[in-house]
Amino acid sequence: MTGIRVVQWATGNIGARSLRHVIEHPRLTLAGLYVTSPAKVGRDAGELCGLPPAGVTATSDVEAILALDADCVLYMPAVCDLDQVCAILARGTNIVTTRGEFHHPASMSPADRERVERACAEGRTSIHSTGSSPGFITEALPLVLTSIQRRLDRLAIHEYADVSDRDSPDMLFNLMGFGHSAAEFPPERFGYAAYSFGPSMRLVADAVGLPLDSVTATGEVAVTPEKLTIAAGTLDAGTVAGLRMTVTGTHQGRPLMTFTASWCCSQVLDPAWELRGAGWNGWNVQVDGDAPLDVDIRFKIPEGRMGEMTPGYTANRAVNAVPYVCAAPAGIRTTVHLPQIIPVLA
């Protein structure tokens, strides 16, 4: 596994953390860096992730990146460009991505799946989607927990995030919609959750032999009853301070798997929600079967460091997956196809 040549593609919050770990990794070598922002072009990779100069200059030239003939691209743009993906794969470079389009090949449109598989065959390459959520919590951990079951009645994952100390105004107010009117959250707005988490859910269900009939998503919001000040700014009374979405997968007409995400800026909400407590960030996984389990995983993050530390939960698994994806047979490779991902730490 020594000397795997890697390109980092995009340097947002997750990409910058991934870039840092590639530079520091004992068995990976940074071969190139692709950026989308003109302000980042020409800058050293180390500068873009808080490290000393790494000797690799950022570029927005796709052809220059393809010409590197790297072993793997860590593909982390805000939007997936299938033309780019197929060009990378056909050129002979594998892809590990935190994009969610490739978690479950059967959930892809037949045309897109065929294009990607054809590119993989041409380049003798593989592509793998991973991350923390979806990824680790919706695939890797459930597959481990179900390995001690001989009957599965229900698998329920609950994600909790108290974002009150996260100093990320753009993400919280503009992207997620905290501080806005509840009227801006019609039920159909939560439909994207089925697209985001459904493929992961179907992957696990297929793997254990209980394929899902359907995947649906619902959502709700709660407001702050009084003016609220958090690290990212101020929310007026009566505006959204809690978001909750639930994705449900049914098997033979009954709910078999659920993923519920509850994000809040305050413990005091209207209507009142059952929450895990101030500062509680993490997951609860319940497995109902012949070996029932109730597992809490809490992010142990010091106060005020949420924004600094959370990108690693997504980026780290992608970096650790690189050697396994490079060694995998050609094609779209899922968590089920790959061996257990073990990090190389020294």
C-alpha positions in Angstrom: 0.0 0.0 0.0 3.0 2.3 0.1 3.1 5.4 -2.0 -0.5 5.4 -3.3 -0.7 8.6 -5.4 -3.8 10.6 -4.5 -5.5 13.7 -5.9 -7.7 15.8 -3.7 -10.7 17.1 -5.6 -12.3 20.2 -3.9 -11.4 21.8 -0.6 -14.5 22.7 1.2 -14.8 21.9 4.9 -14.6 18.1 4.3 -12.2 18.4 1.4 -9.7 20.5 3.3 -9.6 18.0 6.1 -9.2 15.2 3.7 -6.3 17.1 2.0 -4.6 17.5 5.3 -4.8 13.8 6.1 -3.5 12.8 2.6 -0.4 15.0 3.1 0.2 13.6 6.6 -0.6 10.0 5.7 2.4 7.6 5.9 1.4 5.6 2.8 -0.4 8.1 0.6 1.3 10.7 -1.6 -0.4 13.9 -2.7 -0.1 13.9 -6.5 -2.4 16.8 -7.3 -5.1 19.2 -6.1 -8.2 20.3 -8.0 -10.1 23.4 -6.8 -13.2 25.2 -8.0 -12.5 28.6 -6.5 -10.4 31.0 -8.7 -9.0 32.4 -5.5 -7.4 29.1 -4.6 -5.8 28.4 -8.0 -2.0 28.6 -7.8 -1.9 28.3 -4.0 0.1 25.5 -2.3 -1.9 22.6 -1.0 -0.4 22.9 2.5 -1.6 26.5 2.7 -5.2 25.5 1.9 -5.4 23.0 4.8 -3.3 24.7 7.5 0.0 22.9 6.9 3.5 24.0 5.8 4.1 24.0 2.0 3.5 20.6 0.4 5.0 21.3 -3.0 1.7 20.7 -4.8 -0.1 23.6 -6.5 -3.9 23.9 -6.8 -5.4 23.9 -10.3 -8.8 24.2 -11.9 -7.5 22.4 -15.0 -9.3 19.1 -15.3 -7.0 17.8 -18.1 -4.0 18.6 -16.0 -5.4 16.5 -13.2 -6.3 13.6 -15.5 -2.8 13.7 -17.0 -1.3 13.0 -13.6 -2.5 9.3 -13.9 -2.9 9.2 -10.1 -4.0 6.0 -8.4 -7.1 7.6 -6.7 -9.1 10.8 -6.6 -10.8 11.8 -3.3 -13.8 13.4 -5.0 -15.6 15.9 -2.8 -17.3 18.7 -4.8 -20.6 20.3 -3.7 -22.3 18.8 -6.8 -21.5 15.6 -8.6 -20.5 15.9 -12.3 -21.0 12.5 -13.9 -18.9 13.6 -16.9 -16.0 14.3 -14.6 -16.5 11.1 -12.7 -16.5 9.0 -15.8 -13.5 10.7 -17.3 -11.5 10.1 -14.1 -12.5 6.4 -14.0 -11.9 5.8 -17.7 -8.5 7.3 -17.4 -7.5 4.6 -14.9 -7.9 6.5 -11.6 -10.1 5.1 -8.8 -12.4 7.3 -6.9 -13.4 7.5 -3.2 -16.1 10.1 -2.8 -18.2 11.6 0.0 -20.9 12.3 -2.6 -23.9 10.0 -2.0 -24.7 8.9 -5.6 -22.9 5.6 -5.5 -23.9 4.0 -2.1 -26.3 1.5 -3.8 -25.9 0.8 -7.5 -29.4 -0.5 -7.9 -30.8 2.9 -6.7 -29.1 4.7 -9.5 -30.8 5.5 -12.8 -30.1 2.6 -15.2 -28.5 5.0 -17.7 -26.1 6.6 -15.1 -25.2 3.3 -13.6 -24.4 1.9 -17.0 -22.2 4.9 -17.8 -20.2 4.6 -14.6 -19.8 0.8 -14.9 -18.6 1.2 -18.5 -16.0 3.9 -17.4 -14.9 1.5 -14.6 -14.5 -1.3 -17.1 -12.5 0.9 -19.5 -10.1 2.2 -16.9 -10.1 -1.0 -14.7 -11.1 1.2 -11.8 -13.6 1.3 -9.0 -15.6 4.0 -7.2 -16.9 4.0 -3.6 -19.2 6.4 -1.8 -18.6 6.7 2.0 -18.6 9.2 4.9 -20.1 9.4 8.3 -23.9 9.9 7.6 -24.7 8.3 5.2 -21.9 5.8 5.3 -20.5 4.7 8.7 -23.6 5.1 10.7 -26.0 3.8 8.1 -24.0 1.0 6.6 -20.7 0.0 8.3 -22.1 -0.1 11.9 -25.5 -1.6 11.1 -23.8 -4.5 9.2 -21.6 -5.2 12.3 -24.6 -5.0 14.7 -26.8 -7.3 12.6 -23.9 -9.8 12.5 -25.1 -11.1 15.9 -28.7 -11.4 14.9 -30.6 -14.3 13.5 -33.9 -12.3 13.4 -34.2 -8.6 12.6 -37.5 -7.0 13.6 -36.4 -3.3 13.4 -33.3 -1.2 13.0 -33.6 2.4 14.1 -30.9 5.1 13.9 -31.3 8.5 15.5 -28.9 11.3 14.8 -28.7 14.1 17.3 -27.0 17.5 16.8 -27.1 20.4 19.2 -25.7 23.2 16.9 -26.0 26.0 19.4 -22.2 26.3 19.8 -21.4 25.9 16.1 -20.2 29.2 14.6 -21.3 28.4 11.1 -23.8 31.1 10.1 -24.0 30.3 6.4 -24.6 26.6 7.0 -27.2 27.1 9.8 -29.1 30.0 8.5 -28.8 29.8 4.8 -28.4 26.1 4.0 -30.4 24.5 6.8 -32.9 27.3 7.4 -32.7 27.9 11.1 -34.1 31.4 12.0 -36.6 31.3 9.2 -40.3 31.0 9.2 -41.9 27.6 9.7 -43.9 28.3 6.6 -40.8 27.9 4.5 -40.7 24.1 5.4 -43.6 22.4 3.6 -43.7 18.6 4.0 -42.3 18.0 0.5 -39.1 19.9 1.4 -38.0 16.8 3.4 -38.3 14.5 0.4 -34.6 14.9 -0.3 -33.9 12.8 2.8 -35.2 9.6 1.0 -32.8 10.3 -1.8 -29.9 10.9 0.5 -30.4 8.0 2.9 -32.6 5.6 1.0 -29.8 4.0 -1.0 -27.8 3.3 2.2 -30.8 1.8 3.8 -31.6 -0.4 0.8 -27.9 -1.6 0.7 -28.1 -2.9 4.3 -31.6 -4.4 3.7 -30.4 -6.2 0.6 -27.3 -7.5 2.3 -29.3 -9.1 5.2 -31.8 -10.6 2.8 -34.8 -8.3 3.7 -35.1 -6.0 0.6 -37.2 -2.9 1.1 -40.6 -2.4 -0.6 -40.4 1.4 -0.3 -38.5 4.2 1.3 -40.3 7.4 2.3 -39.4 10.6 4.2 -41.3 12.9 6.5 -40.2 16.0 8.4 -41.2 18.6 11.0 -39.9 21.8 12.5 -40.1 23.4 15.9 -39.7 27.1 16.8 -38.0 29.0 19.6 -40.6 30.6 21.8 -38.3 33.5 22.6 -35.4 35.4 21.0 -32.4 33.1 21.0 -28.7 33.9 20.6 -26.3 31.1 19.6 -22.7 31.0 18.5 -23.7 31.6 14.8 -26.0 34.5 15.5 -29.6 35.4 16.6 -32.9 33.7 16.0 -36.1 35.8 16.5 -38.9 34.4 18.6 -41.2 32.2 16.5 -38.6 31.1 14.0 -37.3 27.6 13.3 -34.9 26.4 16.0 -35.4 22.6 15.4 -35.4 20.4 12.3 -36.3 16.7 12.3 -36.6 14.3 9.4 -37.3 10.6 9.4 -36.6 8.2 6.6 -38.6 4.9 6.8 -37.9 1.7 4.8 -40.6 -0.9 4.8 -40.3 -4.7 4.2 -43.4 -6.7 3.4 -45.6 -3.8 4.4 -44.1 -3.0 7.8 -41.4 -0.5 8.9 -38.1 -2.3 9.1 -35.5 0.5 9.1 -35.7 4.1 10.1 -33.2 7.0 10.2 -34.2 10.0 12.1 -32.1 13.2 12.3 -32.9 15.8 15.0 -30.9 19.1 14.8 -31.6 21.9 17.2 -30.4 25.3 18.3 -32.0 25.1 21.8 -33.4 22.5 24.2 -36.6 24.7 24.6 -38.7 24.3 21.5 -42.4 24.7 20.5 -43.7 22.1 20.2 -41.5 20.4 22.8 -39.3 17.5 21.5 -37.6 14.7 23.3 -33.9 15.5 23.0 -30.8 14.0 24.5 -29.7 17.1 26.4 -27.7 20.3 25.7 -24.4 19.6 23.9 -25.4 16.0 23.0 -24.1 15.3 19.5 -24.0 11.8 18.1 -26.1 8.7 17.3 -28.3 6.2 19.0 -28.8 2.8 17.2 -31.5 0.4 18.3 -31.6 -3.2 17.0 -34.7 -5.2 17.7 -34.3 -8.9 17.0 -33.3 -12.0 18.8 -30.2 -10.2 20.2 -31.6 -6.7 21.0 -29.2 -3.8 21.2 -29.3 -0.1 22.3 -26.1 1.7 21.4 -25.2 5.3 22.1 -22.3 6.9 20.2 -21.5 10.4 21.5 -19.1 12.8 19.8 -16.7 13.8 22.5 -16.0 17.3 21.3 -14.8 20.1 23.6 -17.0 23.2 23.8 -16.5 25.6 21.0 -14.6 23.1 18.7 -17.6 21.6 16.9 -16.9 23.3 13.6 -13.2 22.4 13.8 -13.6 18.7 14.6 -16.7 17.5 12.8 -15.3 17.5 9.3 -13.1 14.6 10.3 -16.0 12.3 11.0 -16.8 12.3 7.3 -13.3 12.9 5.7 -11.4 10.3 7.8 -13.3 7.3 6.6 -12.9 8.3 3.0 -9.1 8.7 3.4 -8.9 5.4 5.2 -10.8 3.7 2.3 -8.3 4.7 -0.4 -6.1 1.6 -0.3 -9.1 -0.8 -0.3 -10.8 0.9 -3.2 -7.5 0.9 -5.2 -7.3 -2.9 -4.6 -10.9 -3.6 -5.4 -12.2 -5.2 -8.6 -13.5 -2.7 -11.2 -16.9 -1.3 -10.7 -19.1 0.5 -8.3 -18.0 -0.9 -4.9 -20.2 -0.5 -1.8 -19.6 -1.1 1.9 -20.8 -4.7 1.3 -18.2 -5.3 -1.4 -15.2 -4.0 0.5 -13.3 -5.5 3.4 -13.6 -3.9 6.8 -11.8 -0.6 6.5 -8.9 -0.5 9.0 -6.9 2.8 9.2 -3.1 2.9 8.8 -2.0 5.3 11.6 1.8 5.0 11.5 
